[in-house]
Amino acid sequence: MSNTRVETFYLADLGEGLTEAFVQEILVQVGDIIEMFAPVAVIETEKSTVEITSPFAGTVTRVAARPDEYINVGDPVIEVEVTDE
């Protein structure tokens, strides 16, 4: 029997005292099926521009981050419905 749950992916500590990031692009949308470590967004900090990847595999149920906005460390990026086998 499989169980499903929704996991929230929060913006992780960016290091070097950085507390916020600018969201350049969201690479997923609600309904997308993603694998673990799939790129979900492109963010820019004072130091660099990077793709951030999902720590979960499953179906995207919510995209919380928005392009052209700043998000803080600890803010939700996406929510993913995960199925446990």
C-alpha positions in Angstrom: 0.0 0.0 0.0 1.4 3.4 -0.9 1.0 6.6 1.0 1.2 10.1 -0.3 2.2 13.3 1.4 3.0 16.8 0.4 6.6 18.0 1.1 7.6 21.6 1.0 10.9 22.6 -0.5 12.2 25.7 1.3 15.1 27.9 0.1 18.1 26.6 1.9 20.9 28.6 3.6 22.8 30.2 0.8 26.0 30.6 2.9 28.3 33.6 3.2 25.8 35.5 5.2 23.3 35.8 2.3 19.7 35.8 3.4 17.8 36.4 0.2 17.8 35.6 -3.5 16.2 37.0 -6.6 14.1 34.5 -8.5 15.0 34.8 -12.2 13.0 31.9 -13.5 10.8 29.1 -12.3 11.5 25.9 -14.3 8.4 23.8 -13.1 4.7 24.2 -13.0 1.9 22.7 -11.1 1.2 19.1 -12.4 4.8 18.5 -13.5 6.3 15.2 -12.4 9.8 15.7 -11.3 12.7 13.5 -10.2 14.9 14.2 -7.2 17.5 16.8 -8.0 15.6 18.1 -10.9 16.2 21.9 -11.5 13.2 23.9 -10.2 14.3 27.5 -10.3 17.1 29.8 -11.3 18.1 32.2 -8.5 20.5 35.1 -8.3 22.3 36.2 -5.2 24.9 39.0 -4.7 27.6 36.3 -5.5 26.2 34.1 -8.2 23.4 32.8 -10.4 22.5 29.1 -9.8 19.8 26.5 -10.5 18.3 25.1 -7.3 17.2 21.5 -7.4 14.4 19.6 -5.7 15.2 17.3 -2.8 12.0 15.4 -3.6 10.6 13.3 -6.4 6.9 13.5 -7.2 4.2 15.8 -8.6 4.5 19.6 -8.2 1.3 20.7 -6.3 2.2 24.3 -5.7 4.8 26.9 -6.9 5.2 29.4 -4.1 8.2 31.4 -5.5 7.5 33.8 -8.3 9.8 35.1 -11.0 11.1 38.6 -10.6 10.7 38.6 -6.8 13.0 38.2 -3.9 12.7 35.3 -1.5 14.3 34.8 1.9 16.1 31.8 3.2 13.4 29.5 4.7 10.7 30.7 2.3 8.8 28.0 0.4 9.9 27.4 -3.3 7.6 24.6 -4.3 5.4 21.8 -2.8 5.7 18.3 -4.1 3.3 15.3 -3.6 5.5 12.4 -2.8 4.4 8.7 -2.9 5.9 6.2 -0.5 5.9 2.7 -1.9 
